């Protein structure tokens, strides 16, 4: 999926299977969803790209997710699981929201 600025918002579930997101210009592009599933080899790239999994959702990686240089992955409070690989390339970022004491957080990667 090519993004050239703006915001794409998905209410429930998005699955990437051997594909991904590419911000094609320097205009800020944001992709937001609740539950994000990665199958096969997928990639988030582009220096203006922000991918955000909303609070309380699920990030499930069964393949390989590459977050390229400059892209930002925001994983808010929720569940991160799967049997795959999450590859954060040099100069990419992954932000984790700090939950309140006693918050459930499961990490299986």
N, C-alpha and C positions, 0 to 999 in steps of 0.2 A: 504494500500500500504506500503510495507516494503522498506526502503531506507538504503543502506549500503555505504554511501559516494557518492560523485558526485553531479551533478545538473540535475534536471528535470525542463524543461522550457515549459510552455504551452502558446501559442500565444493568445488565445481568452478566452474561458470559461471552468471552471471546476466546477462540482457539486459533493459534497460529501453527500450521503444519508445513514445515519446509518453506517458510516465507517470513515476512516481517514488515517493519515500518522504516521508511526513509524520509527524513526531512530534506527537501531538495533546495532550500534557500536558507538565508540567514534570518528569515522572519520566524519568530517563535511559533512552534507547532506543539500542541499538547494532545495526547491520547489518554483518555481516562476510562476505566472500566472497574467493575466490582470483582469479577472472577476472571483470571487470566490463565489459560492453559497453553503450554508449549509442547508440541509434538515434533519429532524430527529435529532438523537444524534450522533455527530461526535467528533473526538478527534485527536489532534496533540500532539505527545509525543516523547521523546528521547532528551537527553541533547545536542546532536550535531545537532538537527534539526532547520533549519530556514525556515519559510514559509513567502514569500513576495508577496504581491499584488502590482503590478507595478503602477506607478503614473498614475492617471487619470482613474483607473479602479473602480470596484464596489465590495464591500464585502456585501453580502446579507445573513442574518442569519434568517431563519424561524423556525429553531429547536433550538438545544443547541450545542454550540461549546465549547469544553474544550481544553485549552492549558495547558498541564501538566508541571511539574517542569523541569526547564532547557530549554524547548523549547522556541523559539522566534518567535513571529508573528510581521511582519513589514507591517503596513498599510500606504502606501504612499498616498499623496494627491489624493483625489477622494471622492467617496460616500460610507458611511457605513450606511446600513439601514436594516430593517426587523422587525419582531415582536417576535423574539426569545431571547435567552440568550447567552451572551459571558462570559464564566467563565475562568478567568485567575488564575491558581493555584499558590500557594506560590512558589516563585523563578522562575516563568516563566516571560517573558517580552513581552510587546506590545509597539512598537515604532510607533509614529505618526509623519510624516514629517510636518514641518511647511511650509505652502504655502506663497506666496507673498501677500501683502495687497490686499484685494478685491477678493481673491480666493474663489471660491464656495466650501463650505463644509457643508454637511447635515448629521446630526446624529439622528437616529430614534430609537435606541435600548433602 
